[in-house]
Amino acid sequence: MSSNPPVPVKALFASFANFFALGAGLGLAPKAPGTFGTLLGVPVLLLMPSAPVAYLVALIVLFVFGVWCCDVCSKYLGVHDHGGIVWDEVVGYLITMFALPLTWQWLLAGFIVFRIFDIWKPWPISWVDKRVHGGFGIMVDDVLAGLLAAGVLHLAYRFLV
């Protein structure tokens, strides 16, 4: 979202919610903040529980937390889904990587495929992105991008590995 005004550094420390929504500062990148935000997903992924049920529970908690953080930050910035808000990319990447091997090849493949879906926004992502607002709206389009990316990667894993 390059048409957004730059995020002032003071926004990062204005609240706990802003700090996380802005990806601990990665969302302040002047170009491709969503890509930088997705990078934060890599160390977060490595801290996630390995058991599938525990991973899903953690993912739900991070999603709900993200709805709140993104809502607070978007209100602070006065822009719905400002490009600097990147917690949604973190959660989208975590969804993408669910139950996939944690090798550098899969981490990179997940990163690339998720970014493609997040940027391209095919239907239904584009439909949701335009019609659902607030913190939930900011998060849900990246959830859908993560689900589509996960589907592509799981098909690749199933048929190519």
C-alpha positions as CSV (number, residue, x, y, z in Angstrom):
1,M,0.0,0.0,0.0
2,S,2.5,2.6,-1.2
3,S,-0.1,5.4,-1.3
4,N,-0.2,5.5,2.5
5,P,1.6,8.3,4.4
6,P,4.8,7.1,6.1
7,V,4.4,5.8,9.6
8,P,6.0,8.1,12.1
9,V,8.5,6.3,14.4
10,K,6.6,7.6,17.5
11,A,3.6,5.5,16.4
12,L,5.7,2.3,17.1
13,F,6.0,3.2,20.7
14,A,2.6,4.9,21.2
15,S,1.1,1.6,22.4
16,F,1.7,-2.0,23.0
17,A,-0.8,-2.8,20.2
18,N,1.0,-0.5,17.7
19,F,4.4,-2.1,18.5
20,F,3.1,-5.5,17.5
21,A,0.8,-4.3,14.6
22,L,3.8,-2.5,13.1
23,G,5.9,-5.7,13.4
24,A,8.3,-4.3,16.0
25,G,9.3,-1.6,13.5
26,L,9.5,-3.7,10.3
27,G,6.3,-2.1,9.1
28,L,8.2,1.2,9.1
29,A,10.2,0.1,6.0
30,P,9.7,2.8,3.3
31,K,9.3,0.1,0.6
32,A,7.6,-3.3,0.8
33,P,6.7,-3.2,4.5
34,G,4.5,-6.2,4.0
35,T,7.5,-8.2,2.8
36,F,9.5,-7.1,5.7
37,G,6.6,-7.9,8.0
38,T,6.4,-11.4,6.6
39,L,10.1,-11.8,7.4
40,L,9.1,-11.5,11.1
41,G,7.0,-14.6,10.6
42,V,10.1,-16.7,10.1
43,P,11.4,-16.4,13.7
44,V,7.9,-16.5,15.1
45,L,7.3,-19.7,13.1
46,L,10.4,-21.3,14.7
47,L,9.0,-20.5,18.1
48,M,5.6,-22.1,17.4
49,P,4.8,-25.4,19.0
50,S,5.4,-28.4,16.8
51,A,2.3,-30.4,17.8
52,P,-0.4,-29.6,15.3
53,V,-3.2,-29.0,17.9
54,A,-0.9,-26.7,20.0
55,Y,0.1,-24.9,16.8
56,L,-3.5,-24.3,15.9
57,V,-4.3,-23.0,19.4
58,A,-1.3,-20.7,19.3
59,L,-2.4,-19.5,15.8
60,I,-5.9,-18.7,17.0
61,V,-4.5,-16.7,19.9
62,L,-2.1,-14.8,17.6
63,F,-5.0,-14.1,15.2
64,V,-7.3,-12.8,18.0
65,F,-4.4,-10.7,19.4
66,G,-3.8,-9.4,15.8
67,V,-7.4,-8.4,15.4
68,W,-7.1,-6.2,18.4
69,C,-3.6,-4.8,17.6
70,C,-4.4,-4.0,14.0
71,D,-7.7,-2.3,15.0
72,V,-6.0,-0.1,17.6
73,C,-3.1,0.7,15.2
74,S,-5.3,1.5,12.3
75,K,-7.4,3.9,14.4
76,Y,-4.2,5.5,15.7
77,L,-2.9,6.0,12.1
78,G,-6.3,7.0,10.8
79,V,-5.9,4.6,7.8
80,H,-7.7,1.3,7.5
81,D,-5.1,-1.4,6.7
82,H,-2.2,0.9,6.4
83,G,0.7,-0.8,4.7
84,G,2.8,-0.4,7.8
85,I,0.5,-2.7,9.7
86,V,2.2,-6.1,9.2
87,W,1.0,-8.4,12.0
88,D,-1.5,-9.8,9.5
89,E,1.4,-10.9,7.3
90,V,3.0,-12.7,10.3
91,V,-0.2,-14.7,11.0
92,G,-0.8,-15.3,7.2
93,Y,2.7,-16.7,6.9
94,L,2.2,-18.9,10.0
95,I,-1.0,-20.3,8.4
96,T,0.9,-20.9,5.1
97,M,3.5,-23.0,7.0
98,F,1.2,-25.2,9.0
99,A,2.4,-28.8,9.0
100,L,5.1,-28.2,6.5
101,P,8.8,-29.1,7.0
102,L,10.9,-26.4,8.6
103,T,13.7,-26.6,6.1
104,W,15.1,-23.4,4.4
105,Q,13.6,-24.6,1.1
106,W,10.0,-24.8,2.5
107,L,10.5,-21.6,4.6
108,L,11.4,-19.8,1.4
109,A,8.7,-21.4,-0.7
110,G,6.1,-20.5,1.9
111,F,7.4,-16.9,2.0
112,I,7.2,-16.5,-1.8
113,V,3.8,-18.2,-2.3
114,F,2.3,-16.3,0.6
115,R,3.6,-13.0,-0.7
116,I,2.2,-13.8,-4.2
117,F,-1.3,-14.4,-2.8
118,D,-1.1,-11.5,-0.4
119,I,-0.1,-9.1,-3.2
120,W,-2.2,-10.5,-6.0
121,K,-5.3,-10.9,-3.9
122,P,-7.3,-13.3,-6.1
123,W,-11.0,-13.8,-5.4
124,P,-12.2,-14.3,-2.6
125,I,-9.3,-12.4,-1.0
126,S,-10.0,-9.2,-3.0
127,W,-13.7,-9.3,-2.2
128,V,-13.1,-9.7,1.5
129,D,-10.3,-7.0,1.4
130,K,-12.7,-4.4,0.0
131,R,-15.8,-5.3,2.2
132,V,-14.6,-6.3,5.7
133,H,-13.2,-3.6,7.9
134,G,-11.7,-3.0,11.3
135,G,-9.0,-5.2,12.8
136,F,-10.9,-8.4,11.7
137,G,-10.8,-7.1,8.1
138,I,-7.1,-6.3,8.2
139,M,-6.4,-9.8,9.4
140,V,-8.9,-11.9,7.4
141,D,-7.6,-11.2,3.9
142,D,-4.1,-12.4,5.0
143,V,-5.7,-15.5,6.6
144,L,-7.3,-16.3,3.3
145,A,-3.9,-15.7,1.5
146,G,-2.3,-18.0,4.0
147,L,-4.9,-20.7,3.5
148,L,-4.5,-20.6,-0.3
149,A,-0.7,-20.6,0.0
150,A,-0.9,-23.5,2.4
151,G,-3.1,-25.4,-0.1
152,V,-0.6,-24.9,-2.9
153,L,2.3,-25.9,-0.8
154,H,0.6,-29.0,0.6
155,L,-0.3,-30.1,-2.9
156,A,3.4,-29.5,-3.9
157,Y,4.5,-31.5,-0.9
158,R,2.1,-34.3,-1.6
159,F,3.0,-34.7,-5.3
160,L,6.6,-33.5,-5.5
161,V,8.2,-34.9,-2.3
